[in-house]
Amino acid sequence: MLFLQNVSKYARVLTATGAILATNAVFAQHEVDDSADAGPVKISGNENAFGYSPAAMTAMMQSLGGINRYARTQAEDFTAAVAAHEKVPANFILPTPGSGPVLSMTALAYAAPGKNVVTVTPGYTQLTNLFASQGGTVKSVPLNENLAYDLKAIEAAIDKDTVIVYICNPNNPTGTVPDPEELKAFVRRIPKNVLIFADEAYLELAPGGVEKHSLAPLLNEGLNMIVSRTMSKAYGMAGLRVGYGMAKPEILTKLRPYYQGGPNLLALVGGTAAILDKEFLAENIANYAKVREMVTKELAGLGIKFAEPNGSFIFMETGIEAVEFQKLMLAEKIEVGRPFAPMTKWARVSIGTEDEMKRFLVAFKKVMTAQGKLKG
Ligand SMILES: Cc1ncc(COP(=O)(O)O)c(C=O)c1O
């Protein structure tokens, strides 16, 4: 259903670009696949099921003829759009293919034997795993009873060998956010020689959004901090690979040796158009909020424990080992997230469309009842 809506939405775009004849065949093919309903509902990888800005699609299609050139002006335009959007100077911005490369570059630039990164468990491990692979140490602090950051415990874990504190906000896999004022006070307080890494991959989707929670405005205070943001989540462009890191130039200079190139020309053009299309982003954020509320109400009604979700996923207690839960749900054609140690009897479920989540809830009740975790 949603797919068909998307088809007509994009078809309007395609007509506008004069490319309708060439691409109709592609959509027709997809329509056939969709009605065959072959695959499971994919709510495992925190992908955006609602789609992306039609203006971004138009811009990319109009740029197809230009990909014989390197993306110099497009990178400048993207950087300028990000700088205006984030209210930071353009020389604070490093465009990357998704935000993952910012995490990886930071790990490579700062890791060394004897040095440590402070993080939380369970948390997102792209930066910390790479840090450890370079001989560094990972100091993991448990989350508090609400599965949220215990900022005092994180501060207490910082020692003379700490080079990075990694804050993922909202935290993946729990989806919780710290109080924004407490977080800001925390980052201003910790030792100046320690780099704060604020991974804000899902932050647009938190109630109050980037405006309420982001640490990016603090970059203008000259803090020792990197903020990363991606267009893979709220903007719905995970497959395009576009994101960015933000930090003062001295920090970006430290990362530069590990830079493997920016987003490609189409990603830059699409990313720029998506950033300017504030209306579509607001629509996507509203879609997430609506479906997230629908699912959490149902879970609460069933007496299922879950962490306060602020991103594109919900972390819930099933009482079943996550690997087993994945298998049981897959048998019902629902693909849910992998285990997150040490909370292996909890499941991370990404938020899909309303129809997809209704299908999830039916399967969830069936599986949980059959496993004796819910009264039928
Ligand atoms: C917390 C977090 N940070 C960063 C990323 C990297 O994603 P991308 O490279 O698509 O921006 C992900 C991906 O799922 C994530 O969950």
The ligand as an ORCA input file, in Angstrom:
! r2SCAN-3c Opt
* xyz 0 1
  C      24.360      4.773     16.031
  C      24.810      4.650     14.613
  N      25.816      5.423     14.184
  C      26.269      5.357     12.944
  C      25.714      4.474     12.044
  C      26.314      4.425     10.680
  O      25.362      4.546      9.663
  P      25.650      5.305      8.312
  O      27.057      5.003      7.911
  O      24.644      4.760      7.356
  O      25.465      6.755      8.596
  C      24.670      3.634     12.434
  C      24.077      2.659     11.512
  O      23.157      1.961     11.749
  C      24.203      3.730     13.763
  O      23.225      2.958     14.215
*
